[in-house]
Amino acid sequence: MSISPSIHCITDCSILNQTTCQLVSRRPMMVDQDKIYSHLWSEDGCYNSTLFQATEGYKVYEKFSVLMSVMMIILGLLGLCGNMFSIAVLARKEMRNCFNHILIAINICDSLHLVFAIMDAMRNSFGDFYPVQLLQIFPYIHYPFYRISLCASIYLIISVAIERYLAVCQPHHYREVQSDSCRSLLYILPSLVVALVVNSSRFLETETDRICIDFSKCGPCYDGAVWAYYVKPTKLRMDKQYIIYYHTWTWVVSTGLVPFIILMFLNLRILISLKRLRSRLNVSCSGVNPDKAKMRERRVTQQSRDLNLAIVLISTVIMFFFCHLPRLVTSIYEAANIHSILDCREKGQDKTPLWFMYVTAAVQLLMVVNASLNLPIYFFAGKSFRETSLQLIRCFLPPFIIRVDGDNNIGWRCFNCGTINLSIGAGGAGGAGGGTVGHAGHEGGGSDDRSLEEFGQTSHSQEDQNELSSLCVQPRPVITSCEQQEGIPVTGREVLVTSL
């Protein structure tokens, strides 16, 4: 794009790094540290931002901020992989219920938050790698949805807590409404709508501007004038009343105080009900007639399932409290001191303490940690999730064998081999009418109906071990579907191999 000669361009070569041909964030200040501290602070507690950024303490903070950004990127990428796997497990047919549907929505919102957190870390610490195209749409996509995804995740956790509260504390009402297939939307849609409403003004807080720079006379880096894009706050974002009443107190109440109070109340009620439920499950059912015993057995099964889902919820809420409590404390501190901070900014100074900057950078990392630990929580706290996850993993594992060297048995064991046909064809190895795998050296028409696991534990000769190895290295399962490998009855000439 050609730039009109009438446009004023920046031509100061001191802000250009001649080695990397990149703009420097600010000029290095060659100032004595003792003189800096003598002129840094004023009587009202405000400080000069330019001098403050030249201190050794602030330089250490910048390195800490870069470290936090690197950790955010690494944990964010790992969390994205974990959330995608969690969604794949929760979306399976045997896992479909209202509780898991809300968990899927939480994982989606957390994944979006991780994407924007990674982008934010790249923009703050590695701005050269942040595309200009994304910078141009920053006020409409990155900035607002970074906050919306966080709020949506918080409100969805409240929704899943309400769902478990009804299941554990109001079981009769829960049984009446659980047949509704669209019931999960009654929890998900309001959470998303509230998150959008709370953050609706975020779309008006920032804007992208551009400035002309011309370094054609500074060396070979630039041939002519170019546009440099940057993000700046709008007048609404800088308005004092808006900062006090919305950006500070509304944000603290809507994403901190209210969610904490609701989650504490619901989880305490759930814990009390779970304690009673455990005592009822431990009561013996002897002396009950068969009909009542079957009904009681079904209720115990359902209650045990509700108990396990409640444990998943409580584990999720505990991690939520651990990661969000520092954010709540810093938000309350900022809200309590917002008037003095704004007074300093009106003078062209600042009052944000250095420790608060460290805590803020750590809080951003904790938000990424909270959004990345869904898979470990579900796997270790949820029994059905763990079983379904292992079953899904087996679908992608190739068959393999290992040598077993025990005190009483030595041989080979085949894992994840599926169902293998060990039938013997007439007339020797793989004769006419033979099965999937033929065994040389047997009588024609004979068969070996031992499982490979039993075969490996009882066979000690080199010939038998070679025979087992040939079976497991190139298995040909009769049943190829992952869903069909579990619980297949052993019939005819098929032998079901025990998988891990």
N, C-alpha and C positions, 0 to 999 in steps of 0.2 A: 504494500500500500504506500503510495507516494504521499509525502508530507508537505504541506504548503510552506513556502519559505517565510510567510508572515507569522507562523506559529513559533512562539518562543521555546527554545530547546535548552536543556541542561548540557553544558559543555565542560564541566569541571572534571578534569582528568584524575583528580585525587580520589574520587569515589569509584574508580575502575581498577580492578586487579589486572595488571598487564600480563601476568602469568596465566591466569585461568580465563581471562576475558569476561569475568563476572563482576557484577556490582557488589561492593562491600556493604555490609549492613550499616556501618558507621565508621567514621574516621578514628584511628587509634589516637588516644590522647596521651601525650608525653607530659604527665604532670606528676609532681612529687606527691606521694601518698599522704604525707603529713599535712601538706597544704590542702589536699582534698578534704580530709576529715575536719579541718578547722573551718572550712567554709560550707560544709555539706548540710548541717542541720540548722534550722531556725528555732526561735524560742517556742513556737507553737507546735513543735514536733514534726513539721514538714521538712522535706529534703529536696535538694536539687537533683532531678532525675538524670541529667547529663553527667554530673559529677559522680552520682551514685553508680552509674553503669561503668565507670572507670576504676572502681575500687576492686581490690583483690577478692573480696567476699562475693561480689556479683559475678566475677569471672569464674569462680568456683561453682556458683549456682548455674551458670550457663553450661558448664561441663556436666553437671548433674542433670540438667534438663535434657541434654542430648542423650545421656544414658537412659533416662526414662523413656525417651522417644524410641530408642532402639529396642528396649524391652517391650514397649507397647506394640511395635511392629512384629516382633518375634512371637509374643504371646497371642497377638491378634490373629496371625496366620494359623497358629496351632488351634486356637479356639474356633476359627472358621471351619477347619477340617472336622473338629469334634462335633460342632453343631450340625454340620451336614450329615454326619453319621447318625447322630441322635434323631434327626428328622427322618432318616431312612428307616430306623428301627421303630420309631413311634407311629409311622405311617403304615406299617404292615397290618394285615387284616386282623390278626389275632390280638393286636394292641389297640384297636380302635375303640375308644370310649371318650366321653366328654373331658375327663381329666387330661388324657394324653393329647387331645386336640388343642387344649389350651397350652400345654407344654410345647407343642409344635409352633404355635404362634409366638411363644416366648423365645424359642430358639431362632425364629426368623427375625424378630426384632433385635435380639442380641447380635445376630450375624450382621444386620445392617449397621448397628452401632459399632461393631468391630471394623467394618469397612470404612466408616467415616472417621473412626479413631486412628486408623492407620494413615488415612489421607491427611488428617490433622497433624499427626506426628511428622509426616513427610513435609508438610508446608511450613511447620514451625522450625524444624531442625535441619531439614535438607530441602530448602526451597528451590534449589536448582532442578530437582527431580519432579517438582510439582508442575504438571502441564499448564500452559497458559489458558488452554480451552476450559479447564476445570476452574481456573481462577476467575474467568469471566462469568461462570454460572454459580460461583461460590455463594452469593447472597440468596439464591433461589433453591439450591439443592443441598450443598454441603452444610452450611451453617444451620439452617432450620431443622433439617432432618437428622442431624447429629443429636440435637436436643429432643426431637420428637421420638426417635427410636429409644432413647433412654427413658423418657416418660412412659411410653407405651409398655416397655418391659416392666416398669414398676407397677403400673396399674394392672397388668396381666397377672403379676404375682398376687396382687390383692384378689383378683378374680378367681384364681385357682385356690386361694385360701378360703374364699366364700364357698366354692364348690365342695371342698373337703369338709368344711364346717357343716354344710347341709347333710352330707353323706354320713358323717360320724355323729353329729349332735341332733340332727332331725331326720332319722332314717325313714320314718313313715312318709314324710313329705317327699323325701328323695326318691323312694321307690315309686311314687305316683308320677313323678316328672321325668324319671330317667329313661323312659321309653321314647321320648321325643328325640328324633335323630338330629334336629337342628338346635338342640339346647346349647351346644358350645358357642354358637353365634351370639347368644344372649350375654355371654361373658366377654367374648372377643371384641365385638363391634363397639359396645359402649367404652371399652378401654381405649380403643383406637380413636374414637370420636373425642373423648375427654383429652387425650394427649394432643390432638390437633388443636382443640380449642385453647388449651393452656398455652400452647406455643404459636398461636396464630400471628402474634405480633413479631415473631422472630424473622418473618419474611421482610420486615420493614426496618430491621436494625442495622444492616450493612449494605454497602453498595460498592461496585467495582468502578474505579476511575483509572485514567491513563495519563501518562506524562511523556513528553517528547524528550529523548536523549540523543545527543549527537557527539559521538566520540571518534569521528572520522579523522580528527587531527591529533588523536592520542596514540596512534600506532596502528598496527595492522588488524586489530580486533574488529573494527567496524568500518564499513565502506561508506555509510551515510547515516541519516537520522532514522530512528526506529521508535515505536511506541512501547513503553513499559507499563504493564498493568499492575495495579495494587488494590487492596481492599481497605476501605475506611469506614468508620461508623457514621451512621446518618444522624440528622438532627434529633430524631426521636430517641435514638440510643444515648445521646449525650444530654438529653433533658433530665434535669435534676429530679423532678417529681416522678418521672417514669422509672429512673434508676431506683429510687427509694421504695416506691409502692409496688412496682411490678417486678423489676429485675432482681430485687433483693427479697422483700417480704413475701410476695406472691409465690416466688420460686421456692423459698424455704418452706412455706406452709404446704404447698401443693405436691411437692416432691420429697419432702422430708418429714415434717411433723405429723401430718395426717396419715400418710402411709405407715409410718412407724407405729402410731397408736392403734390403727386398725389391725395391722399384722400381729401386734402383741396381744390384743384382745382375742382375736380369732384363734391364734395358736395356743394360748393358755386354755381356752375352752376345749380345743381339740385334744390337748394333752390330758386334761381332766377326764374327758370322755374315753380316751384311749386306755387310761389306767383302769377304768371300770370295765372296758371291753376286754382287756386282758384277763381280769379276774373271772369274767363270765366264761371266757374260752377255756379256762383251766378247770371249770366245774365238771365233774364226771356226770355222764348221762346214763348211768346204769339204772335199771329198773324202769326204763321208759319203753312204751310199746313201740313196735316196729315203725308204724306210720309217723308217730311223733319223732322217732329217732332219725328217720330220713329227712324230715323237715328241719330238724335241729342241725343235722349235718350240712344241709344246704345253707342254712343261716350262718353256721360257723365258717364255712368256706367263703361266703361273701364278706363276712366280718373280717376274716383274716386278710382278704384282698384289700378291703378298705383300710385296714391297719397298715399294710405295706405302702399303699399310696400316700397315706398320711405321713409316714416316715420320710418319704421322698419330699413331700411338701416342707416338713419341718427342717430337713437338711438344707433345702433351698433357701428357706427364710433365714436360717442361721448364717449362711454364707452372705446373704443380702445384708443382714445387720452388720456383719464384720466389715464388709467392703464399703457400705454406704454411711456408716456412723462417722468416719472422719469427714466425709463431705458435708454431713449435717452440722457437725461442730464448726467447721470453717465457714459455712454459710451463715450460721447464727452469729459468729464473731464478726463477719463482714457486715451483717445487718445491724448489729449493735454499734458499729463504728462508722457507718456509712456517711453520717453527716460530717464528721471531721475529715474523712477522706475526700469528700466532695469539696469541702472548703479549701483544702490544700490544692486540689486540681484547678479550682477557680483562680488561684494565684500562679498557675503554671508549674506547680510542684506536685509532689506525691507524698503519701504517708503509708504505703503498703510495706510492712516489715519484711525483712529478708526471710525469716522463718516461715512466714505465710506463703511466700513464693515456693519454698521447698515443699510445704504440705500440699499446696495446690497441684504441683507437678506429680506428687505421689498419689493424690486422689484420682487424677486422670488415669494413672496406671491401675489403681484399684478397680475403677470402673471396667477396664479391659479384663482384669482378672475375674471379676464377677460374671462377665458375659462369656468367659472362656471355659468355665469349670462346670458347665451343665452336664457334659458326658461323664466325668468322674462321679459326680453326685448321683446321677441316675443309675450308673453301673453298680456302685457299691451300696446304694441304699434301696434300689428297686430290684426285687427278686425276678419278676417277670421280664423287666427290661434286660437284666443280665442274661437270662436264659435265651431270650430272643436275639440278643446281640451275639452270643456265642454261636447260635444256630446260623445267623447271617454270615458270620465270619467263616464258618465251615464251608459255606457255599463257594467261597473264593480261594480256599486252600487246596492245592493239588495233593493227591495221595502221596504218602511217603512212608518209609519203613525205617525202623531203628533196631539196633541189636540190643537184646535184653540179656544182661549178665547178672543173674541173681544167685542166691544160695542154692535154691532148689530147682530153678529152671533157667536154661540157656537157649537162646534162639532168636528169632526175628519176630517183630510185631508190626503189623500194618495199621496205619492210622488214616482215617478219612477216606477209606477205600470204597465206600458205598456198598452196593450189593453185587457180589461177584459170583458168576456161574462157574461151579467147579465140576460140571457134568463131563462124562467121559464118552467119547464117540466109539462106535463099534470098530473093532479091528485095529486098536492101538491109538497112537497119538493123533488126535484131531481127525478121526475117521469119519465115514459117512454117518450123518445123523448126530455128529458131535456137538457139544455145547460151545459156549463162548470161549472157554479156555480148555484145551485138551491136555491130558497128562500122559506122557509117554511112560511105558513100562507097566501099565495096568492091563488087566484083562479087558477085552472088548465088551462094551455095554455096561461096565462097572462104573461106580461113582464114589466120590469122597465127600461125605456130608459134614465133615468137621469144619468149624469156623476157623478162619485164618488165625485168630487170636489163640484158640486152643491148639492149633497146628504148630504155631511158633513156640508155645510153652512146652509141648510134649516131644517135639522132634529135636533130636540132637545130632543126627547124622549129617554129613556134608551134603549128601544127595538131597535130603529133605529140605535143608536150608536153601540150597540152590533153587529147588522147585518153588519154595515160598517166595524167594526173591524175584523170580520171573513172573509170579502172579501179581506182586505188588508194584513192580516197576512199570508194567504195562497193563493196568486193570481196565476192564471193559464193563462198566456198571450196566446192569439191566435196567435199573431205575436211574434216570438222569436228573430228574427235577429235585431241587433242594427240599422243597416242601414234602416230597414223597419219600425222602430217605429216612425220616424219623418214624419209627413205629411200624415198619413193614413186617408182616408176619413171614416166618421162614417156611416156605412151602416148596414142594417138589425138589428140584436139584439146586435151588438158590440158597446161598448161605449169607446171612446178614453179618457184616463185619462191624464190630463195635468201634465207634468213633470216639474221639476225645470229647 
